[in-house]
Amino acid sequence: MAKGKDARVRIILECTSCRNGVSTGIFRYITQKNRHNTPNRLGLRKFCPYCYKHTIHGEIKK
C-alpha cells in the first residue's frame, strides 16, 4: 500500500485572530481530515485560550 495515497491526512489548525496579531501561531490544534471529501482548506470554530473566546481556526501548511 502506498503511503502517499492515504485518504486521511493530519492537519494543523491555527487561530485566525491570533495569526493577525503581533504573535503568530500562538495556539494550534492538530486533527485529521479526509482528503477526498474536503480537498479545500478546512476552517473550524474552536476555543482559543489566548483570545478567550471561540474563533475560526484555519488549516495551515506544515
CHARMM-style PDB file with segment names, atoms N, HN, CA, C and O in Angstrom:
ATOM      1  N   MET     1       0.845  -1.168   0.000  1.00  0.00      PROA
ATOM      2  CA  MET     1       0.000   0.000   0.000  1.00  0.00      PROA
ATOM      3  C   MET     1       0.894   1.237   0.000  1.00  0.00      PROA
ATOM      4  O   MET     1       1.849   1.336   0.771  1.00  0.00      PROA
ATOM      5  N   ALA     2       0.566   2.160  -0.871  1.00  0.00      PROA
ATOM      6  HN  ALA     2      -0.210   2.079  -1.497  1.00  0.00      PROA
ATOM      7  CA  ALA     2       1.371   3.377  -0.995  1.00  0.00      PROA
ATOM      8  C   ALA     2       1.051   4.345   0.128  1.00  0.00      PROA
ATOM      9  O   ALA     2      -0.114   4.553   0.465  1.00  0.00      PROA
ATOM     10  N   LYS     3       2.090   4.938   0.708  1.00  0.00      PROA
ATOM     11  HN  LYS     3       3.037   4.769   0.434  1.00  0.00      PROA
ATOM     12  CA  LYS     3       1.901   5.836   1.838  1.00  0.00      PROA
ATOM     13  C   LYS     3       1.346   7.186   1.406  1.00  0.00      PROA
ATOM     14  O   LYS     3       0.602   7.798   2.171  1.00  0.00      PROA
ATOM     15  N   GLY     4       1.672   7.674   0.221  1.00  0.00      PROA
ATOM     16  HN  GLY     4       2.277   7.177  -0.401  1.00  0.00      PROA
ATOM     17  CA  GLY     4       1.243   8.991  -0.225  1.00  0.00      PROA
ATOM     18  C   GLY     4      -0.198   9.069  -0.688  1.00  0.00      PROA
ATOM     19  O   GLY     4      -0.705  10.169  -0.908  1.00  0.00      PROA
ATOM     20  N   LYS     5      -0.878   7.934  -0.845  1.00  0.00      PROA
ATOM     21  HN  LYS     5      -0.466   7.041  -0.666  1.00  0.00      PROA
ATOM     22  CA  LYS     5      -2.239   7.949  -1.383  1.00  0.00      PROA
ATOM     23  C   LYS     5      -3.299   7.729  -0.315  1.00  0.00      PROA
ATOM     24  O   LYS     5      -4.443   7.406  -0.638  1.00  0.00      PROA
ATOM     25  N   ASP     6      -2.939   7.898   0.945  1.00  0.00      PROA
ATOM     26  HN  ASP     6      -2.011   8.160   1.207  1.00  0.00      PROA
ATOM     27  CA  ASP     6      -3.911   7.723   2.016  1.00  0.00      PROA
ATOM     28  C   ASP     6      -4.965   8.815   1.953  1.00  0.00      PROA
ATOM     29  O   ASP     6      -4.665   9.953   1.592  1.00  0.00      PROA
ATOM     30  N   ALA     7      -6.186   8.474   2.300  1.00  0.00      PROA
ATOM     31  HN  ALA     7      -6.430   7.550   2.593  1.00  0.00      PROA
ATOM     32  CA  ALA     7      -7.269   9.449   2.261  1.00  0.00      PROA
ATOM     33  C   ALA     7      -7.230  10.378   3.468  1.00  0.00      PROA
ATOM     34  O   ALA     7      -7.519  11.569   3.347  1.00  0.00      PROA
ATOM     35  N   ARG     8      -6.874   9.836   4.637  1.00  0.00      PROA
ATOM     36  HN  ARG     8      -6.640   8.869   4.735  1.00  0.00      PROA
ATOM     37  CA  ARG     8      -6.839  10.649   5.843  1.00  0.00      PROA
ATOM     38  C   ARG     8      -5.457  11.251   6.036  1.00  0.00      PROA
ATOM     39  O   ARG     8      -4.446  10.548   6.027  1.00  0.00      PROA
ATOM     40  N   VAL     9      -5.436  12.566   6.210  1.00  0.00      PROA
ATOM     41  HN  VAL     9      -6.258  13.137   6.218  1.00  0.00      PROA
ATOM     42  CA  VAL     9      -4.171  13.264   6.422  1.00  0.00      PROA
ATOM     43  C   VAL     9      -4.252  14.066   7.713  1.00  0.00      PROA
ATOM     44  O   VAL     9      -5.333  14.465   8.144  1.00  0.00      PROA
ATOM     45  N   ARG    10      -3.111  14.292   8.314  1.00  0.00      PROA
ATOM     46  HN  ARG    10      -2.232  13.968   7.964  1.00  0.00      PROA
ATOM     47  CA  ARG    10      -3.018  15.048   9.559  1.00  0.00      PROA
ATOM     48  C   ARG    10      -2.840  16.521   9.220  1.00  0.00      PROA
ATOM     49  O   ARG    10      -1.987  16.868   8.402  1.00  0.00      PROA
ATOM     50  N   ILE    11      -3.641  17.398   9.843  1.00  0.00      PROA
ATOM     51  HN  ILE    11      -4.334  17.117  10.507  1.00  0.00      PROA
ATOM     52  CA  ILE    11      -3.560  18.828   9.568  1.00  0.00      PROA
ATOM     53  C   ILE    11      -3.385  19.603  10.864  1.00  0.00      PROA
ATOM     54  O   ILE    11      -3.665  19.094  11.950  1.00  0.00      PROA
ATOM     55  N   ILE    12      -2.914  20.848  10.738  1.00  0.00      PROA
ATOM     56  HN  ILE    12      -2.686  21.261   9.856  1.00  0.00      PROA
ATOM     57  CA  ILE    12      -2.727  21.740  11.879  1.00  0.00      PROA
ATOM     58  C   ILE    12      -3.660  22.926  11.703  1.00  0.00      PROA
ATOM     59  O   ILE    12      -3.683  23.558  10.647  1.00  0.00      PROA
ATOM     60  N   LEU    13      -4.433  23.226  12.749  1.00  0.00      PROA
ATOM     61  HN  LEU    13      -4.415  22.713  13.607  1.00  0.00      PROA
ATOM     62  CA  LEU    13      -5.349  24.366  12.742  1.00  0.00      PROA
ATOM     63  C   LEU    13      -4.780  25.463  13.627  1.00  0.00      PROA
ATOM     64  O   LEU    13      -4.358  25.203  14.754  1.00  0.00      PROA
ATOM     65  N   GLU    14      -4.770  26.691  13.115  1.00  0.00      PROA
ATOM     66  HN  GLU    14      -5.113  26.901  12.200  1.00  0.00      PROA
ATOM     67  CA  GLU    14      -4.225  27.821  13.859  1.00  0.00      PROA
ATOM     68  C   GLU    14      -5.289  28.913  13.971  1.00  0.00      PROA
ATOM     69  O   GLU    14      -6.066  29.124  13.040  1.00  0.00      PROA
ATOM     70  N   CYS    15      -5.322  29.598  15.100  1.00  0.00      PROA
ATOM     71  HN  CYS    15      -4.691  29.427  15.856  1.00  0.00      PROA
ATOM     72  CA  CYS    15      -6.300  30.658  15.350  1.00  0.00      PROA
ATOM     73  C   CYS    15      -6.087  31.801  14.360  1.00  0.00      PROA
ATOM     74  O   CYS    15      -4.971  32.299  14.212  1.00  0.00      PROA
ATOM     75  N   THR    16      -7.152  32.213  13.687  1.00  0.00      PROA
ATOM     76  HN  THR    16      -8.059  31.808  13.807  1.00  0.00      PROA
ATOM     77  CA  THR    16      -7.021  33.269  12.684  1.00  0.00      PROA
ATOM     78  C   THR    16      -6.918  34.655  13.311  1.00  0.00      PROA
ATOM     79  O   THR    16      -6.271  35.535  12.743  1.00  0.00      PROA
ATOM     80  N   SER    17      -7.539  34.868  14.463  1.00  0.00      PROA
ATOM     81  HN  SER    17      -8.064  34.153  14.925  1.00  0.00      PROA
ATOM     82  CA  SER    17      -7.442  36.188  15.082  1.00  0.00      PROA
ATOM     83  C   SER    17      -6.084  36.394  15.745  1.00  0.00      PROA
ATOM     84  O   SER    17      -5.574  37.514  15.748  1.00  0.00      PROA
ATOM     85  N   CYS    18      -5.487  35.351  16.303  1.00  0.00      PROA
ATOM     86  HN  CYS    18      -5.900  34.441  16.300  1.00  0.00      PROA
ATOM     87  CA  CYS    18      -4.132  35.456  16.855  1.00  0.00      PROA
ATOM     88  C   CYS    18      -3.105  35.578  15.741  1.00  0.00      PROA
ATOM     89  O   CYS    18      -2.075  36.229  15.916  1.00  0.00      PROA
ATOM     90  N   ARG    19      -3.373  34.960  14.600  1.00  0.00      PROA
ATOM     91  HN  ARG    19      -4.210  34.431  14.457  1.00  0.00      PROA
ATOM     92  CA  ARG    19      -2.455  34.986  13.474  1.00  0.00      PROA
ATOM     93  C   ARG    19      -2.296  36.406  12.938  1.00  0.00      PROA
ATOM     94  O   ARG    19      -1.215  36.778  12.481  1.00  0.00      PROA
ATOM     95  N   ASN    20      -3.362  37.199  12.992  1.00  0.00      PROA
ATOM     96  HN  ASN    20      -4.240  36.896  13.363  1.00  0.00      PROA
ATOM     97  CA  ASN    20      -3.310  38.575  12.501  1.00  0.00      PROA
ATOM     98  C   ASN    20      -2.639  39.518  13.491  1.00  0.00      PROA
ATOM     99  O   ASN    20      -2.252  40.626  13.119  1.00  0.00      PROA
ATOM    100  N   GLY    21      -2.499  39.104  14.723  1.00  0.00      PROA
ATOM    101  HN  GLY    21      -2.814  38.204  15.025  1.00  0.00      PROA
ATOM    102  CA  GLY    21      -1.906  39.954  15.753  1.00  0.00      PROA
ATOM    103  C   GLY    21      -0.389  39.944  15.711  1.00  0.00      PROA
ATOM    104  O   GLY    21       0.219  39.527  14.726  1.00  0.00      PROA
ATOM    105  N   VAL    22       0.200  40.405  16.782  1.00  0.00      PROA
ATOM    106  HN  VAL    22      -0.294  40.745  17.582  1.00  0.00      PROA
ATOM    107  CA  VAL    22       1.657  40.514  16.871  1.00  0.00      PROA
ATOM    108  C   VAL    22       2.312  39.137  16.921  1.00  0.00      PROA
ATOM    109  O   VAL    22       3.283  38.884  16.207  1.00  0.00      PROA
ATOM    110  N   SER    23       1.789  38.256  17.752  1.00  0.00      PROA
ATOM    111  HN  SER    23       1.000  38.462  18.332  1.00  0.00      PROA
ATOM    112  CA  SER    23       2.402  36.938  17.906  1.00  0.00      PROA
ATOM    113  C   SER    23       1.696  35.946  16.989  1.00  0.00      PROA
ATOM    114  O   SER    23       0.518  35.655  17.196  1.00  0.00      PROA
ATOM    115  N   THR    24       2.379  35.429  15.995  1.00  0.00      PROA
ATOM    116  HN  THR    24       3.336  35.665  15.826  1.00  0.00      PROA
ATOM    117  CA  THR    24       1.769  34.490  15.057  1.00  0.00      PROA
ATOM    118  C   THR    24       1.897  33.078  15.568  1.00  0.00      PROA
ATOM    119  O   THR    24       2.903  32.713  16.177  1.00  0.00      PROA
ATOM    120  N   GLY    25       0.873  32.282  15.319  1.00  0.00      PROA
ATOM    121  HN  GLY    25       0.056  32.578  14.824  1.00  0.00      PROA
ATOM    122  CA  GLY    25       0.906  30.871  15.689  1.00  0.00      PROA
ATOM    123  C   GLY    25       0.891  30.628  17.170  1.00  0.00      PROA
ATOM    124  O   GLY    25       1.588  29.741  17.662  1.00  0.00      PROA
ATOM    125  N   ILE    26       0.103  31.405  17.897  1.00  0.00      PROA
ATOM    126  HN  ILE    26      -0.463  32.126  17.497  1.00  0.00      PROA
ATOM    127  CA  ILE    26       0.106  31.299  19.347  1.00  0.00      PROA
ATOM    128  C   ILE    26      -0.527  29.991  19.812  1.00  0.00      PROA
ATOM    129  O   ILE    26      -0.010  29.370  20.741  1.00  0.00      PROA
ATOM    130  N   PHE    27      -1.617  29.554  19.205  1.00  0.00      PROA
ATOM    131  HN  PHE    27      -2.037  30.059  18.451  1.00  0.00      PROA
ATOM    132  CA  PHE    27      -2.290  28.348  19.656  1.00  0.00      PROA
ATOM    133  C   PHE    27      -2.711  27.518  18.464  1.00  0.00      PROA
ATOM    134  O   PHE    27      -3.255  28.045  17.493  1.00  0.00      PROA
ATOM    135  N   ARG    28      -2.458  26.219  18.533  1.00  0.00      PROA
ATOM    136  HN  ARG    28      -2.016  25.791  19.321  1.00  0.00      PROA
ATOM    137  CA  ARG    28      -2.756  25.336  17.410  1.00  0.00      PROA
ATOM    138  C   ARG    28      -3.430  24.056  17.880  1.00  0.00      PROA
ATOM    139  O   ARG    28      -3.170  23.561  18.976  1.00  0.00      PROA
ATOM    140  N   TYR    29      -4.300  23.535  17.027  1.00  0.00      PROA
ATOM    141  HN  TYR    29      -4.511  23.938  16.136  1.00  0.00      PROA
ATOM    142  CA  TYR    29      -4.916  22.231  17.219  1.00  0.00      PROA
ATOM    143  C   TYR    29      -4.395  21.300  16.130  1.00  0.00      PROA
ATOM    144  O   TYR    29      -4.095  21.748  15.023  1.00  0.00      PROA
ATOM    145  N   ILE    30      -4.286  20.023  16.432  1.00  0.00      PROA
ATOM    146  HN  ILE    30      -4.530  19.659  17.331  1.00  0.00      PROA
ATOM    147  CA  ILE    30      -3.916  19.013  15.451  1.00  0.00      PROA
ATOM    148  C   ILE    30      -5.102  18.075  15.296  1.00  0.00      PROA
ATOM    149  O   ILE    30      -5.643  17.579  16.285  1.00  0.00      PROA
ATOM    150  N   THR    31      -5.506  17.830  14.047  1.00  0.00      PROA
ATOM    151  HN  THR    31      -5.066  18.233  13.244  1.00  0.00      PROA
ATOM    152  CA  THR    31      -6.642  16.964  13.775  1.00  0.00      PROA
ATOM    153  C   THR    31      -6.411  16.248  12.454  1.00  0.00      PROA
ATOM    154  O   THR    31      -5.347  16.378  11.850  1.00  0.00      PROA
ATOM    155  N   GLN    32      -7.402  15.498  12.007  1.00  0.00      PROA
ATOM    156  HN  GLN    32      -8.267  15.392  12.498  1.00  0.00      PROA
ATOM    157  CA  GLN    32      -7.317  14.783  10.740  1.00  0.00      PROA
ATOM    158  C   GLN    32      -8.485  15.170   9.857  1.00  0.00      PROA
ATOM    159  O   GLN    32      -9.545  15.566  10.341  1.00  0.00      PROA
ATOM    160  N   LYS    33      -8.274  15.051   8.539  1.00  0.00      PROA
ATOM    161  HN  LYS    33      -7.413  14.729   8.146  1.00  0.00      PROA
ATOM    162  CA  LYS    33      -9.370  15.263   7.614  1.00  0.00      PROA
ATOM    163  C   LYS    33      -9.247  14.260   6.483  1.00  0.00      PROA
ATOM    164  O   LYS    33      -8.170  13.720   6.231  1.00  0.00      PROA
ATOM    165  N   ASN    34     -10.354  14.017   5.804  1.00  0.00      PROA
ATOM    166  HN  ASN    34     -11.229  14.456   6.008  1.00  0.00      PROA
ATOM    167  CA  ASN    34     -10.371  13.142   4.652  1.00  0.00      PROA
ATOM    168  C   ASN    34     -10.090  13.987   3.420  1.00  0.00      PROA
ATOM    169  O   ASN    34     -10.851  14.900   3.097  1.00  0.00      PROA
ATOM    170  N   ARG    35      -9.011  13.684   2.744  1.00  0.00      PROA
ATOM    171  HN  ARG    35      -8.393  12.942   3.006  1.00  0.00      PROA
ATOM    172  CA  ARG    35      -8.573  14.467   1.593  1.00  0.00      PROA
ATOM    173  C   ARG    35      -9.566  14.402   0.429  1.00  0.00      PROA
ATOM    174  O   ARG    35      -9.694  15.361  -0.332  1.00  0.00      PROA
ATOM    175  N   HSD    36     -10.261  13.282   0.290  1.00  0.00      PROA
ATOM    176  HN  HSD    36     -10.157  12.502   0.908  1.00  0.00      PROA
ATOM    177  CA  HSD    36     -11.198  13.120  -0.820  1.00  0.00      PROA
ATOM    178  C   HSD    36     -12.505  13.885  -0.587  1.00  0.00      PROA
ATOM    179  O   HSD    36     -13.078  14.420  -1.536  1.00  0.00      PROA
ATOM    180  N   ASN    37     -12.979  13.945   0.650  1.00  0.00      PROA
ATOM    181  HN  ASN    37     -12.514  13.510   1.421  1.00  0.00      PROA
ATOM    182  CA  ASN    37     -14.236  14.637   0.953  1.00  0.00      PROA
ATOM    183  C   ASN    37     -14.061  16.144   1.049  1.00  0.00      PROA
ATOM    184  O   ASN    37     -14.946  16.887   0.625  1.00  0.00      PROA
ATOM    185  N   THR    38     -12.944  16.615   1.595  1.00  0.00      PROA
ATOM    186  HN  THR    38     -12.225  16.011   1.940  1.00  0.00      PROA
ATOM    187  CA  THR    38     -12.687  18.047   1.754  1.00  0.00      PROA
ATOM    188  C   THR    38     -11.335  18.400   1.150  1.00  0.00      PROA
ATOM    189  O   THR    38     -10.339  18.460   1.871  1.00  0.00      PROA
ATOM    190  N   PRO    39     -11.280  18.636  -0.158  1.00  0.00      PROA
ATOM    191  CA  PRO    39      -9.995  18.946  -0.790  1.00  0.00      PROA
ATOM    192  C   PRO    39      -9.507  20.362  -0.475  1.00  0.00      PROA
ATOM    193  O   PRO    39      -8.307  20.628  -0.546  1.00  0.00      PROA
ATOM    194  N   ASN    40     -10.419  21.272  -0.129  1.00  0.00      PROA
ATOM    195  HN  ASN    40     -11.394  21.057  -0.071  1.00  0.00      PROA
ATOM    196  CA  ASN    40     -10.036  22.653   0.185  1.00  0.00      PROA
ATOM    197  C   ASN    40      -9.544  22.749   1.624  1.00  0.00      PROA
ATOM    198  O   ASN    40      -9.615  21.786   2.388  1.00  0.00      PROA
ATOM    199  N   ARG    41      -9.046  23.924   1.974  1.00  0.00      PROA
ATOM    200  HN  ARG    41      -8.988  24.706   1.353  1.00  0.00      PROA
ATOM    201  CA  ARG    41      -8.573  24.144   3.338  1.00  0.00      PROA
ATOM    202  C   ARG    41      -9.751  24.129   4.304  1.00  0.00      PROA
ATOM    203  O   ARG    41     -10.845  24.598   3.988  1.00  0.00      PROA
ATOM    204  N   LEU    42      -9.504  23.585   5.476  1.00  0.00      PROA
ATOM    205  HN  LEU    42      -8.616  23.204   5.733  1.00  0.00      PROA
ATOM    206  CA  LEU    42     -10.537  23.411   6.485  1.00  0.00      PROA
ATOM    207  C   LEU    42     -10.502  24.567   7.478  1.00  0.00      PROA
ATOM    208  O   LEU    42      -9.426  25.049   7.833  1.00  0.00      PROA
ATOM    209  N   GLY    43     -11.659  25.007   7.920  1.00  0.00      PROA
ATOM    210  HN  GLY    43     -12.533  24.615   7.632  1.00  0.00      PROA
ATOM    211  CA  GLY    43     -11.770  26.034   8.946  1.00  0.00      PROA
ATOM    212  C   GLY    43     -12.822  25.620   9.960  1.00  0.00      PROA
ATOM    213  O   GLY    43     -13.993  25.459   9.617  1.00  0.00      PROA
ATOM    214  N   LEU    44     -12.408  25.447  11.204  1.00  0.00      PROA
ATOM    215  HN  LEU    44     -11.457  25.577  11.483  1.00  0.00      PROA
ATOM    216  CA  LEU    44     -13.325  25.021  12.259  1.00  0.00      PROA
ATOM    217  C   LEU    44     -13.377  26.066  13.359  1.00  0.00      PROA
ATOM    218  O   LEU    44     -12.412  26.794  13.592  1.00  0.00      PROA
ATOM    219  N   ARG    45     -14.505  26.128  14.023  1.00  0.00      PROA
ATOM    220  HN  ARG    45     -15.288  25.537  13.835  1.00  0.00      PROA
ATOM    221  CA  ARG    45     -14.668  27.059  15.137  1.00  0.00      PROA
ATOM    222  C   ARG    45     -14.241  26.353  16.418  1.00  0.00      PROA
ATOM    223  O   ARG    45     -14.902  25.420  16.874  1.00  0.00      PROA
ATOM    224  N   LYS    46     -13.133  26.806  16.992  1.00  0.00      PROA
ATOM    225  HN  LYS    46     -12.597  27.565  16.622  1.00  0.00      PROA
ATOM    226  CA  LYS    46     -12.554  26.201  18.185  1.00  0.00      PROA
ATOM    227  C   LYS    46     -12.312  27.274  19.237  1.00  0.00      PROA
ATOM    228  O   LYS    46     -12.368  28.468  18.944  1.00  0.00      PROA
ATOM    229  N   PHE    47     -12.041  26.836  20.471  1.00  0.00      PROA
ATOM    230  HN  PHE    47     -11.995  25.866  20.710  1.00  0.00      PROA
ATOM    231  CA  PHE    47     -11.773  27.763  21.562  1.00  0.00      PROA
ATOM    232  C   PHE    47     -10.292  28.110  21.585  1.00  0.00      PROA
ATOM    233  O   PHE    47      -9.438  27.225  21.533  1.00  0.00      PROA
ATOM    234  N   CYS    48      -9.989  29.417  21.665  1.00  0.00      PROA
ATOM    235  HN  CYS    48     -10.683  30.136  21.707  1.00  0.00      PROA
ATOM    236  CA  CYS    48      -8.616  29.896  21.781  1.00  0.00      PROA
ATOM    237  C   CYS    48      -8.429  30.460  23.189  1.00  0.00      PROA
ATOM    238  O   CYS    48      -9.097  31.429  23.550  1.00  0.00      PROA
ATOM    239  N   PRO    49      -7.535  29.877  23.990  1.00  0.00      PROA
ATOM    240  CA  PRO    49      -7.365  30.362  25.360  1.00  0.00      PROA
ATOM    241  C   PRO    49      -6.702  31.735  25.442  1.00  0.00      PROA
ATOM    242  O   PRO    49      -6.830  32.414  26.461  1.00  0.00      PROA
ATOM    243  N   TYR    50      -6.002  32.154  24.397  1.00  0.00      PROA
ATOM    244  HN  TYR    50      -5.898  31.602  23.569  1.00  0.00      PROA
ATOM    245  CA  TYR    50      -5.359  33.463  24.418  1.00  0.00      PROA
ATOM    246  C   TYR    50      -6.344  34.577  24.063  1.00  0.00      PROA
ATOM    247  O   TYR    50      -6.285  35.666  24.633  1.00  0.00      PROA
ATOM    248  N   CYS    51      -7.251  34.303  23.121  1.00  0.00      PROA
ATOM    249  HN  CYS    51      -7.299  33.418  22.658  1.00  0.00      PROA
ATOM    250  CA  CYS    51      -8.331  35.259  22.814  1.00  0.00      PROA
ATOM    251  C   CYS    51      -9.451  35.147  23.848  1.00  0.00      PROA
ATOM    252  O   CYS    51     -10.230  36.081  24.036  1.00  0.00      PROA
ATOM    253  N   TYR    52      -9.522  34.005  24.510  1.00  0.00      PROA
ATOM    254  HN  TYR    52      -8.889  33.246  24.358  1.00  0.00      PROA
ATOM    255  CA  TYR    52     -10.539  33.654  25.491  1.00  0.00      PROA
ATOM    256  C   TYR    52     -11.942  33.690  24.885  1.00  0.00      PROA
ATOM    257  O   TYR    52     -12.888  34.175  25.506  1.00  0.00      PROA
ATOM    258  N   LYS    53     -12.059  33.165  23.657  1.00  0.00      PROA
ATOM    259  HN  LYS    53     -11.291  32.770  23.152  1.00  0.00      PROA
ATOM    260  CA  LYS    53     -13.358  33.031  23.002  1.00  0.00      PROA
ATOM    261  C   LYS    53     -13.237  32.022  21.867  1.00  0.00      PROA
ATOM    262  O   LYS    53     -12.139  31.599  21.505  1.00  0.00      PROA
ATOM    263  N   HSD    54     -14.390  31.645  21.313  1.00  0.00      PROA
ATOM    264  HN  HSD    54     -15.281  31.988  21.607  1.00  0.00      PROA
ATOM    265  CA  HSD    54     -14.409  30.744  20.179  1.00  0.00      PROA
ATOM    266  C   HSD    54     -14.121  31.541  18.912  1.00  0.00      PROA
ATOM    267  O   HSD    54     -14.791  32.536  18.633  1.00  0.00      PROA
ATOM    268  N   THR    55     -13.122  31.102  18.145  1.00  0.00      PROA
ATOM    269  HN  THR    55     -12.579  30.294  18.372  1.00  0.00      PROA
ATOM    270  CA  THR    55     -12.747  31.770  16.905  1.00  0.00      PROA
ATOM    271  C   THR    55     -12.573  30.725  15.814  1.00  0.00      PROA
ATOM    272  O   THR    55     -12.544  29.524  16.084  1.00  0.00      PROA
ATOM    273  N   ILE    56     -12.458  31.196  14.584  1.00  0.00      PROA
ATOM    274  HN  ILE    56     -12.481  32.171  14.364  1.00  0.00      PROA
ATOM    275  CA  ILE    56     -12.213  30.311  13.455  1.00  0.00      PROA
ATOM    276  C   ILE    56     -10.739  29.922  13.453  1.00  0.00      PROA
ATOM    277  O   ILE    56      -9.858  30.781  13.487  1.00  0.00      PROA
ATOM    278  N   HSD    57     -10.485  28.625  13.414  1.00  0.00      PROA
ATOM    279  HN  HSD    57     -11.200  27.927  13.386  1.00  0.00      PROA
ATOM    280  CA  HSD    57      -9.128  28.104  13.308  1.00  0.00      PROA
ATOM    281  C   HSD    57      -8.979  27.541  11.896  1.00  0.00      PROA
ATOM    282  O   HSD    57      -9.710  26.631  11.505  1.00  0.00      PROA
ATOM    283  N   GLY    58      -8.043  28.078  11.145  1.00  0.00      PROA
ATOM    284  HN  GLY    58      -7.450  28.818  11.462  1.00  0.00      PROA
ATOM    285  CA  GLY    58      -7.842  27.680   9.767  1.00  0.00      PROA
ATOM    286  C   GLY    58      -6.671  26.733   9.608  1.00  0.00      PROA
ATOM    287  O   GLY    58      -5.746  26.705  10.421  1.00  0.00      PROA
ATOM    288  N   GLU    59      -6.738  25.963   8.540  1.00  0.00      PROA
ATOM    289  HN  GLU    59      -7.489  25.986   7.880  1.00  0.00      PROA
ATOM    290  CA  GLU    59      -5.677  24.999   8.253  1.00  0.00      PROA
ATOM    291  C   GLU    59      -4.440  25.713   7.734  1.00  0.00      PROA
ATOM    292  O   GLU    59      -4.542  26.614   6.901  1.00  0.00      PROA
ATOM    293  N   ILE    60      -3.271  25.314   8.224  1.00  0.00      PROA
ATOM    294  HN  ILE    60      -3.187  24.583   8.900  1.00  0.00      PROA
ATOM    295  CA  ILE    60      -2.015  25.906   7.778  1.00  0.00      PROA
ATOM    296  C   ILE    60      -1.131  24.817   7.205  1.00  0.00      PROA
ATOM    297  O   ILE    60      -1.386  23.629   7.404  1.00  0.00      PROA
ATOM    298  N   LYS    61      -0.091  25.225   6.493  1.00  0.00      PROA
ATOM    299  HN  LYS    61       0.116  26.190   6.331  1.00  0.00      PROA
ATOM    300  CA  LYS    61       0.864  24.264   5.957  1.00  0.00      PROA
ATOM    301  C   LYS    61       1.793  23.796   7.054  1.00  0.00      PROA
ATOM    302  O   LYS    61       2.030  24.517   8.023  1.00  0.00      PROA
ATOM    303  N   LYS    62       2.320  22.594   6.907  1.00  0.00      PROA
ATOM    304  HN  LYS    62       2.128  22.009   6.119  1.00  0.00      PROA
ATOM    305  CA  LYS    62       3.238  22.043   7.903  1.00  0.00      PROA
ATOM    306  C   LYS    62       4.614  22.615   7.733  1.00  0.00      PROA
ATOM    307  OT1 LYS    62       5.524  22.266   8.485  1.00  0.00      PROA
TER     308      LYS     62
END
